[in-house]
Amino acid sequence: YIEGIEKPWKAFMGGWTSSALARHLGLNSTFVAGNYGYSLVRLSRVYELVRLTPHMGLRLNNWTAERTELVIPGQVGSVLAFIQQSGSHYVNSYTTGDSLYQVYAFTPVIYKELKMEMQYYEVGRVGLGRVLSFFS
């Protein structure tokens, strides 16, 4: 999602020719010129997954810890001040491993069905048999 851009993919691929698009996405060029929906699938092999929890003995540095004391729950101004000074992201887990990305092209009917299925259920709760039916 890119704020203010109706079709965010155009920000990255708008100037690509059909042959360049096919080459970069790993698709046959016939799937670029036609009426298709696309899905990016990631296959991951996880070597290690660590979730950070309070009981691990990790501590904030003094500078950040002092600023957290100034945050007042429910008071937007104090939260925004903290974000401006300290940032808005934190790490609660990390994963090491390998990932393989593949773009799939679907006819409009199948793409719509796949999209509805993924929106209705959490992605991880769609059964393997159902997922495989889209890719066979």
Secondary structure, 3 states (H helix, E strand, C coil): CCCCCCCCCHHHHCCCCHHHHHHHHCCCCHHHHCCCEEEEEEEEEEEEEEECCHHHCCCCCHHHHHHHCCCCCCCHHHHHHHHHHHCCCCCCEEEEEEEEEEEEEECHHHHHHHHHHHHHCCHHHCCHHHHHHHCC
